[in-house]
Amino acid sequence: MAIGSVSEKLRLMRLLARSYSKSSLKWFSTGLLSRRAMVGPAPARLLIAPQDLRTADAFNASDIYAGRFLFAGQLVETESKSPFTIKSPGDDWSRSLHGFSWLRHLRAAGTHVARKNARALVEDWIKECGNGHTIGWKQDVIARRVLSWLSQSPMLLDGCDAQFYRRFMRSMYRQVRYLRRSMAYAPDGVPRLTIAMAIACAYLCMEAQSKSLARALSQLDDELKRQLLPDGGHISRNPSALVEILVDLLPLRQAIVMRGQSPTPVMMESIDRMMPMLRFFRHGDGTFAHFNGMASTQADLVATILAYDDARGTAPASAPYSGYQRLSCNGALALIDCGAPPPIAHSSAAHAGCLAFEFSSRRNRIIVNCGVSARQKSQWRNVARSTAAHSTVGINDTSSCHILTGSRFENRIGTPVLSGPRAVAIERNDTELYEKLSASHDGYSKRFHLLHERELTLSKDGTVLDGSDHFTWTQQKRGACEYAIRFHLHPQVKCSPVQSGQAIILQCDDGEGWEFSAEGHKLSLEESIYLSDAFGHRRTSQIVIESRVTEHDRINWMLRKTSEGKGRRKSS
């Protein structure tokens, strides 16, 4: 997408300048010759191993033993060769291979053959890539490998020969020292936080590293304070960031206690703030709402993480710092994106979905956003991030954010949001009869001189969601503007028009029924696509209200429950 205003060009120039500056400093500080020189005397042994919370599948161990590596949707058969010497089908596949998270499957097998295979593969990596690799020595990949080697060290080191133990410790220590030296130049956001956790975890597990551990924990505290918002959300506004952080931070906290030490107050406070936010984004079926880069939910992993929540409190109604609101009544739930784009350095996965919402009734997802595709093709990423892929309003087939796509700088700075809503006004009014949210944003004010205001009211019995969308002109000079209000339906919802297109009947799998209507407006049913399904893309439908913006235009619509699902128990 072309760069428009002068302010957008200045933001891009500043981002590029920071990127080139970091690259230069990193090259001088941690170049290949410097990395080879970072040997030093490695610690003699590991004292403890952190737990790996990710789900393991012992059946995958046989595929790995047979030389079949399935990562990022791509299967590679090595044919008795080392996987680290064959041509990679893509960067995402290489990242998974060099990150070694798959070692957990070998550990789950619990056999002598699996342990021997795991050691052989680690030995292969040290031999082939220990002194350098384009993907294998990227900082976030190193961090993932360090955490994987540490958590699977009982399988790798128990009963091994002394030479392998020394080579393992020497390689581990070299990688950790490289991370420590290059952390300041690492990609910002979750990758840098993961690096900080990997360094702290390594020094905690290795013997005689108390001074280095103290510095590492202090660095980790600094990153947690900088990246986590006061309400527990992440600065990127991506709900999946919380899962990525907690799945590594919880084992680190547990390992600190195992060493007879106390976690830092910052770490404990950060975990306590993030746990309620995990509950905040969950629908009744346990899946997360699809906002700002959230893909399909790993339900088993989230359940494992939530098992560590001692407080087990309810989800908050509001997350003002993260920019989200939640209306929840009698099993019905509406989650609304009420935030401006995150800072540009953290916006490469952010979406143009301001005032988009998702709605569910108990375990039935009804209105959703399209989500994020597991396919790593740029066209799907661009589609997923557009306003049209969200249950909100689009003006003249454009998005409320200007996202940099198709740029020659994409490999260097990603695809950040260059501009978008700056003023997002929010007002809540909760009573004994309903929970009500009014919000507006100025994402279309510069191009079309329009403000979009959305009002959502959920009845206390959870049977009616009233909504309205309103447009206000910001100046006298007005152009021809057309709006499209989209309501993407979950694939499980069957829909059919009634009353000559004045209403849409929605039927869930369990028999629960809803009726969508918009007084005075004809509704159209169009094709849509659900990108975040765990089994791939799924066709679905969307309800669309389209017309031209007129003076004092207010579009009122309503979602009303018409029948309960089979076997549904009434809430107390």
Phi, psi and omega in degrees: 000138183291151179274129188264274191285165178297322181296322178294318178297321179293320178298318180295318180297319179295320180295318178294319180298317178296321181295313180294324179295316178297319180298318180295314180296320179296319181298316181290324186276326188223041177292178185301316181295322178294321181295319179294332181279347183277063183262289178059168177286118181280152174302151186283331186202166172264141182266323180217170176229128178289158179280146173258116184277350182288146181291134179249150180232110183298335180295333179291339181297323180293324176295318180295318179298326180277001178083024177252115184243111180253105179227145176051036178074012182235127181260129177236129175254120188278342178054056176070005176264162175291133179296343182273000179246351182270165180287131182278142177282351180173163182296322181295321176297316180297319179300317179294318180299309185284346177281340174063018176297336181291350177301333182297331179291322178293321178294323180296331179296323174067023181252161177297322179297317180296318179297318180295321178295319179298315179297319181297321181289322175295318177299319177300315182297315180300320181289314188272329189233001185298338180254003178152144175194140185304314180267317186298339180250019168288144191299317181291330177289319176300315181300317179295321180293317179300313179296323179290315179298320180294312183292332179259012182298328176301319178291320185285324191255335180294119178081006179280166178280161185297326181294316178297318180303315181294317179296320179299310182294322180295315179293316179302313183295321178298317181294320181293319178296323177296317178297316181298320183285331186253004186301324182296340182254011183283158175302138184285164178095212183303320178304316181291324178294322176296321177298316179298320178292322180295318179297312181297319181294320180295313180293332177290322185277331182276147182285153173058046180232033187297318181293315179295324179296318180299317178295319182295318179294325177294319176296320179297317177302317180299317180293319179297316179295325183283324188263335182267134181277162183302331180273000177101353176283168178264151184300335179284346183067015179266117181301328182293339178300325180295319178295314181299322181286311185294329182293340175256328184286324180296313176298327178295316178300318180295321180294323177299317178296321179298330177277004178080020180247173180250132174301152181292152177303324180296317179297314181296317180295322180296315178297317181297330179280326183285326184302311177299329179290330173300316179292328181304316187273359185271133170279178183295335179272005177092352180276159181269150173292145185267087177237138165050046174104001179286121179263204180297147184274129172276089190301319181294323180291317179297319178298320178297316180297316183292339176295340178273358181276099183293325183287325182047045181280172178280159179289142177292157179279338186220141173232075190295327180286325177280340178085041178224152176229157184222123173252121186221117181217119172052045177090347175269142186218130172239126177248131188232135175274112182238035185237155171284164178301151178291171176308147189304325180292343182246016191253009185292345176245003184288152183249159176268064188238033182299133183068013171288152179220160171235148182226135177221157175234108187053244184266008181259116171280129185244295176255131186224174163260163186293334178086202185237137180280141174283343177284130189271029178274138187297328182295326178288323176299317181294319178298314184297330185271351182286157177298325182296341179273009183235156179275076181205197186256134171245147180245126177051040177057031177241168179262157180284349176238149172261109183255130180286112179228156178066023182270149176290350180265007188300321180294339183265315187240002179077211182233074185284165172274118182275330178201161181178195179304135178249323179248112177241107182269138184227138174218128178248147177215097181257129180233186178288344184257336185197166167244129188230137178231132171239131182212154178215157177216158184250028183296340180251008187289321182290318184276321188237001178059040181234143168252140177252127177240133178236138178235129179234132179228120180251122181292152184296334178276000175073018184255349183222128170243109176267136179223156173210146175237132187227143180240137179234130177283140182263352177204168185291321181288119187231140176256182178278114181237134176242140181250155172223117177260119186248140176231096181284133182261145176294146182303336180287345186272124174267137186227149178207137180283148176223170177055044177057039177085006179277348180209159178233127176270130180245128182237126179270166183301326183271008179096351178297135183238146177222155176236128177254131179216158176217107187301125177079007182231137176278136181260143174239145175257125181233164178289148174217179179220136178258113189270340190262018176287142183297338183257013177115188181289143178229137176289145176207192182235164174222142172270131183232133171245120184233142174186184178264143179289128177236173181299131178056038182284124177228122181256113179262136179218163185213141174243116187235131178288135180247339180202150177277157177284161180294135177068017182278125177275141178286141179284147179282000000 
